């Protein structure tokens, strides 16, 4: 028979005969395939599959589920492998894809999407998508969504050849989208990248979270046009906001070298359109993307410095708090690039902070705080002194705006790093460390937050001044306050103090830990609100992460209270308590330390009764990421 002749001395004649038969009876392809697909496939079999499918035309549709899997698997072999069947399989796939008509396209797409799920067929499927999307003979718009949905999560591939093929396929798919239809694919691209980011996060790799597919040369080329069209031409505020958010997520997950060629292409349009009368959500999302660009490609934005500074200053007066907040944070980061930080800090931010309407002050404070953090070392001493005096005056008069109080206290914390010793000592003694009664709980909260931020930003300065005992006394005093926000701020200060000392000593010990333990015992007490208890427990988790051995001598004072919260609490408080027990007892590393503490420590009846062997095993499996509110 002709089929047997394919393995004979003249396979070309046999194949020509089979093509003649199929030209007359295309349906005969079904009777030929069992022989041609019988493993192991030879090169002549594979060549015949492509050639005969080409002649069969639309009759091939019903056989794609049998044809494609083995061909895609062979086509996924590396070109360096030297398997001549791989090249034959690629040629056969090219013919089959070209043969499929509009009526059978959904069947072909289903097969390649399914193949993308299989590592052994992934590369061949990606190459087939390139063929399908390049110069199609019919409208393929309806098929691009499932294709992109399957491709983009694979940007986490670590195999260089596979991720390159996936990236090329995504590029072919987006290139097939007419420019005016780009916004319609914003949600698809955003969800695909979000899936990839989440899968990459689960790998728990060290360093920044980057997608391998976004670290290739020209990595953003396939996806950037979709997002830019979404921001510029989106049909609704919601779609524009989604596009701007997605663009920021894309920037964050892209490698620095891959991002650099696209910085101008991204930044220019965003600066132009943020001045338009967009909804606040769109503006905030654009500012978020610009923040991501500042963080990842700051020096590359120097050509845009005047426009960005003008844009951010203008947004500080926006009616939306979210826009003002992001603009302030961005302006603070931009200060690192500014050659005239004295003028920006004094004439444009501090003066506006004094004179602006109360609702606008938070944004200016956030900008000044960022400037002090990124460019404070370049401020002249007179400007630093003037800023400190202004901030010390403004904080007690911030009213009941807790967000503004936090920003002003943060400004003082950053200012402490650069202040003259005499100015810093006077400011602390008259404010944060003062024992004089404060007029309101908001003023006490401001003082407690100033202690927390000063320790966080400038503990060495505090130690230089010799006021560490007074800082410890202030933490204890604020922890006993009857106002919940003051107690929470005291918890932040305690965590910052101990963890900073542990970091300085490489986790060996903290001179202040013993001094703050009584305050932590008070914060964890059964008479405390759940918010305060959770803040106290988060302090323990931070200390355990920074240096668990330093915490060990104090566990008998602290963990019985935590165990009581776990046993009697519910919801977020119980979850926080369980995570705290897991971290403090080092359960992710095993249960040996917990057994030793239960046997030789003083756990108390509640902790001993709660920490049974099954409970210890369960707690060891808990994820220790915090979701119950972060301390400063």
C-alpha positions, 0 to 999 in steps of 0.5 A: 500500500501507499502508506507502507511505501512511505518507509520504502526506498521511494517515499516521495512517490508514495506520498504523492499518491496519498496526496492525490487520494486526499485531493479527491477524498479529504475525509480519508485522512482519518484512516491514514493517521493511525498508521502515521501516528504509530510510535515511534514517529520517523522523519518520513512519517512526520513529513507525511503528516504535514504534507497530507494535512495540507491537502486535506484542508478543513478535514484536518480540524477533527484530527487536531487533537491527535495530530498536535500533541506528538508534533508539539512535543517533538518540536519542543526539542532544543535545536542543539539536540540534533534530532532531525525529527524536531525540524520535521515536526516544526515544518509539519506544524507550520503546514497544519497551522496554515491549513486550519480555517477560521471554522477550525481555529478554536480547535487549534487554539484549544490544543496549543493552550493545552500544550502550554500547560505541559513542559514537554510541549511548551516550546513547540506550542509557543512557536505554533502560536507565533505561526498562528498570529503572524499574518493570519488569513482571517480575524483572530481577535476572539482567540487572543484572550485565551492565548495571552491568558495562557502565555503570560503566567509562563513568564516565570519560566527559567529555561532560557529557550522556553521563556524566549519562545513564550515571550515571542509568542506573547509579542506575536499575539499583541502585535495582532491586536489593532492599535484601536483595540489595544485597551480591550486587552488591558484586563487580560494582560494585567491578570496574566502578569499578576498570576505570573507575579504570584507564582514567582512570589511563591518560589520565595527566591532571594532578591527583588521579585522579577519575572524572567520573561521581563528580564529579556532584551526588549522585554516590554515591547509586547505588552507596553503598547496595550497598557499605553493605549489603555491609559491614553485611549481607554473608554472609561475611567476604570479601564484607564486606571487598570491600565495605569496600575498594570503599567506600574506592576509591569515596571516593578516586575521588570529587570533594570537593564530591560526597563532602561530602554523604555523609560522615556517611552513610558514616562513622557505620555504619563506626564502629558496626560496626568494634567488632564481632567482624569478621575482621581483613581486614574491620577493616583494609578499614574502616580504609582507607576511614576513612583515605580519608575523613580524607584527602579530607574531614577537616574534615567528620569533626569531629563524629565526632572522639571516636568516631574517636579512641576507635576508632583507639586501641582498634584499636592493640591488635588482634591483627592487625598490618595493623589496628594499622598502619592504625589508627596511620596513621589516628590520626596523620591524625586529630590534625590535627583534634584540639584537644588534641594535647599530651595525645594525643601525650604521655599516650596515644601516647608513654606507650603506646609505652614500655609496650606489648607489643613487637608493639603498638609499631609501631602507636603509633609510626605514630600518633605519626609521623602526629601529628608530621607533621600537628599537630607545629606545635601541640605545646608546646615541652616536649612536643616536647623530651620526645618527642625524648628518648624517641624517641632512647632507644627507637630503639637499643633497638627490637631486630630489629623492622625495621618498628618501627625504620622508624617510630621513625626516621620519628618522629625525622625528623618531630620534627626539623622542630619541635625546638629547634636545640640538641635537634636537634643533640644528638640527631643527634650522639649518634645518626644522625651519631655515628661511635661503633660501633653494637652491631648492624646493626639499630642502624646501620639505625636511624641510617641511616634517621634520616638519610634521614627527617631529610633528607626532612622537614627538610633546611632544619633540617639546613642551619641547623645547619651539619651538611650535611658530616657528613650527607654523610659519614654517607651515605657511611659507611652506604653502605659498611656490610656490612648490606644494609638499612643500604645501602638506607637509605643509598640512601634518604638519598642520594636524599632529599638530592639531590632535596630540594636540586634541588627547592629550586633548581628543578632547577638543581643539588645541592650534595651530588650530587658528594659522594654519587656515590662512594656510588652507584658503590659501591651499583651495583657488580657485587659488590653484592646485587641489592637494593642495586643496585636501590636505587642505580638507583632513586636515579638515577631519582629524581634524573633525575626531579627534575633530569636536567641535574644528573645529566649530569656524572656519567653516565660514572661511573654508567651503565656500571655500570647498563648492565652490570646491564641486560646481565647481569642478569635479572628485576627487576634488568634491568627496573630497569636499563633504566628507569634508562638510559631516565630518565638518558638522557632517552629519553622525550624522544628519543634525541639526548641519548643519542647525544651522551653516547655520542659525547662522554662516556665510556660504556665498552665495556659501555654502548657495546655495549649501547646500540645504536640498536634498544635505545635506541628500545626503552628510550624506550618503557618505562614509567618507573613504579617497581614494584621497591620504593620508597625512602623 
